[in-house]
Amino acid sequence: MSLKDELDAYVQKTVDEQWVRRAGQKVPDTDDLPLKNLAVELDATVLYADLASSTKMVKGYKDWFAAEIYKSYLYCAAKIIRSRGGTVTAYDGDRVMGVFIGDSKNSEAAKCGLQINWASKNIVAAKIAEKYPKSTFVLKQRVGIDTSKLFVARTGIRGSNDLVWVGNAANNAAKLAALDPRYPTYITADVYSRLSETSKLGGDPKRNMWTDLGATAMGYQIYGSTFWWSV
């Protein structure tokens, strides 16, 4: 069979085959799903943590320096995601994706974003400044969070495949993580409306940690925060 015939047959089978859905009780691993039209449906909250201006960093600094930033930031973000009950589902260059499920998924994801902000400033940036006191590098990052139903399927070829996360939460969280880093943490109104009081109010005296940024930037209402939550 030629490559063209193989591709044609695969796409035809994919569009002809009926999808089978099942409700998910946990965040699936790649091995939990076959390379068929079978999907897991989840009510989930998605978090993306993304370094800002990484292209500029790679062009303007030594490769080993950029790698140290990448490794340090992604390690801290991933460990914090897990510590708050989330599952690390993907790495993509300078960003990491986490998925939260359960009754407190929105509050845990929001606190996670604030903790990533704290660790970025007080651990990653602090260690870099200590090691390289003459460096002009300034670490900036963003976390985007949204919640929705997700349709999770396995895609790719045998020996090289991964899960695809279809749903508003995955798309919106990724877009929020690309906004202006003046707000290190962004959430949608759907997330904000489900926050517990402890993940909404902070400081002394207590005040709302989330600024209403309206709907102009994204076409739907979002909130940003400059607060942090220590780890």
Secondary structure, DSSP 4 states (H G I P E B T S, - for coil): --HHHHHHHHHHHHHHSPPEEEE-SSPPPGGGS-SSSEEEEEEEEEEEEEESSHHHHHHHS-HHHHHHHHHHHHHHHHHHHHHTT-EEEEEETTEEEEEE-STTHHHHHHHHHHHHHHHIIIIIIHHHHHH-TT------EEEEEEEEEEEEEEEEETTEEEEEEESHHHHHHHHHTTS-TTSSEEEEHHHHTT--HHHHEETTTTEE--EE--STTTSS-EEEE------
